[in-house]
Amino acid sequence: MCRRFESCPAYPFPGGQMESRWRQQIGLTECPYMERWVLDLKFFSLRIHHWMSSDDDLHMHDHPWWFISWVIVGSYTDVGSDGTIFRPRWSFGYRNALHRHTVVIDKPCWTICLCGPEMREFGFWVNDKFVKAKRYFYKYGHHPCSKGDERPRTFER
């Protein structure tokens, strides 16, 4: 297993056009909120997400790519700057790269995502201003294990 923002071992395929990352944990070591498996084909990627708890709701985030999400187990609620959408099992949802949101789940959920090519950097929206992810985690800390817990900080810029 590897962590976000660490050197994650990528498994390149012949020709260098694809790579994969398996069971990457997102969140703190003691309480990851998601595990993901990624097959990156350069022009798009396929991702399996196992949501164990909700996104951090301190600030909304966006993604570096457009994506289509297919819920295969459980359900989730996409709370976005443009409204809230409940995604039940078997539903599909499209979001562009600039969609600001946070994901809320009641119980573990699995999704399969088709993601387009990287178009921008991943980050968060603080008072309508975009903050790159590493700078955000340095200033605001990481997703806490429980509401009210201290927000662990990253000491790199």
N, C-alpha and C positions, 0 to 999 in steps of 0.2 A: 504494500500500500504506500501511497505517496500523498503529500499534502499540497494544497494550492500554494503557489509562490515558492515552493522548494524545487530542487532539481528532481523532476519527476522522470523516472526512466521511461523513455519512449522506445517503442519497438518498431524500428523502421522496416519497411518492406523493400524487396528488390526494386531498384530503380529510383528510390528516394522520394516517390510521390505520395506515399502513405505512411502513417505512423499510428500507433495505438497506445493508450494509457488505460490501465485496468485498475479498478477499485480505488480511485483517487478519492481521498476523504476531504471534505470541505468543512471548515470550522475548526474549533479547537481540538487538540489531540484527545482530551478527556471527554469531549462531547460533540463529535462531528454531527452536523445537521443534515448532511447529504453525502452519499457515495455516488461516484459516477464512473462510467466506462465510456471511453471515447475511441472512435475510429475516425481519424482525420485523413480525408482524401484530398486535402489542399483547397479544392474549390468548394467543398462542402464537408460537413462532418455529421456522423451519426453518434448520438449520445444516449445512454441509458442512465436515468437518474433515479436513485432510491432516496426519496425524501423521508427523513426520520423526524424532523421537526421543521417549523416554519422558518422562512428567511428572517433576518434581523429587520425589525420595522423602524429603526431609528431614522433612516433616510431611504428613499427609493433608489434603485439602481437601474442601469440599462445594460445592454449587451453589445459586443463588437460586431454582431451579425444579426440578420433577420433569422427567425426560427419558426418552425411548426412543431407544436407539442401534441403528443397523443397520449392520453391518460389510459394506462392499461390495468392498474390496480389502484383502488381508492379514488380520491378526488382531491381537488385543491381549489382555492379561491385566488384569483389574480386581482390584487388590489392595485389599480393603476391611477396615474394622474388624470386619466380620462374616464374613470369609473371602475366598478367592481364587476368581475365576471366569474361565476361559479363554473368550474370545469369538472363534470362528473366522469365516471369511468366510460371509456370508449369515445370520449369527445376529442375533437381536434381543435386547435387554436393557432392562429397565425399572429405573430407580432413582428413589427419592424425593429431595426436596431436602436431606434431612438425612443422606443416605448419605455417609459419610466414606471417601475412597478416593484412590488414585493409579493412573495408567495406565502399564503397562509394555508396550513393543513391541520386537520383534526386528528388524524392518525396516519401512520406510514402510507406512502403513496409511491407508485412507480410510473415513470413517463419515458417515452421514447421521443427524442427530438432530432429533427433534421435541421441543421444550421447552415446558413449560407456562408460565403467567404468573409473573412475578417475585413471590416470596413473602417473600423475606428477602435479606440481603446475602451476597455471595460472601466466603469466608474459609477459614482454615486452623485445624486443631486442634492445639494445643500443650499437652501434658500435660493432656488432656481439657478444655481451655479454648478457647473460640472466639476467634479473633483476626481482625478485619476485614483484608481483603487489603492495602490501602495501608499500614496499620500493620505488618502482617507483613513486607512487602517492605522497609519502613524499618528494621525491627529485624534481620531475618534475611537480607536480600539476595534477589536474583533467582536463578532457575534458572541454574546455571553451565553453560558450554559443555561441560566435561568433568569427570568425577569428580576431586576434588582441587583444581580451580580455585578461586580466590577468588570469593566470592559478591558480585557487584556490588550496591551498596545504592542505594535511592531516598531522596532527601533531602527528602521531603515527608511530612507526617503526615496 
